[in-house]
Amino acid sequence: MIGQIDLKDRNAVVIGGGQQALEKGTRMEQEGAQVTYIAKQFTQEFTEGLETIYAAKTDPRVCVQKSYEKTDIADAFLVYACTDDRILNHQIVLDANANRSLSASVHLDADAGFHAMKEEQFGRISVAVSTAGTYPAFWHVIMDDIRSRYEESYESRLELLAPLREKILTLPLEQEEKKMLLQELAYASCEELESKKLLL
């Protein structure tokens, strides 16, 4: 999934033939989407990168070298505007919205229906970050800060929380009581969790 949207077997159209188009399309492909790229020109970097992804595919619609037209997105579930032309990207977003498709743009666009988030896995924790298009490259700084501050401590606490949760769910308590106990434990330190482990 990209963000919290299930893209498996969905039709997605990426308008653009550069690095950002490749990155967005690759991510959607990994999530199971059927991706079609449309661009007047595809960069060498894009073409080389795409060869690996689509090595086993023979569908001639995967990469279409042409100027964008509204009809290109007629059957799309998600449309991603990835050109370097902000005005064209905005028009693509508007066309997608009119088509009742999810719309996204590499430029900050208030009309876009979907804003991608950068996601990383820290052990069993998934963290998603977005700057709402104001400065996308800044997500690296935020992720590094999260990783350095919390990765180890959160993973240690999860290691203790998982078996406690299993025990709590089997206790002869009302659902509301179980919920309150689970919420209380979520804020406990490792030391407190260790002691709870002995009590339950």
Secondary structure, 3 states (H helix, E strand, C coil): CECCECCCCCEEEEECCCHHHHHHHHHHHHCCCEEEEEECCCCHHHHHHHHHHCCCCCCCCCEEECCCCHHHHCCCCEEEECCCCHHHHHHHHHHHHHCCCEEEECCCCCCCCCCCCEEEEECCEEEEECCCCCCHHHHHHHHHHHHHHHHHHHHHHHHHHHHHHHHHHHCCCCHHHHHHHHHHHHCCCHHHHHHHHHHC
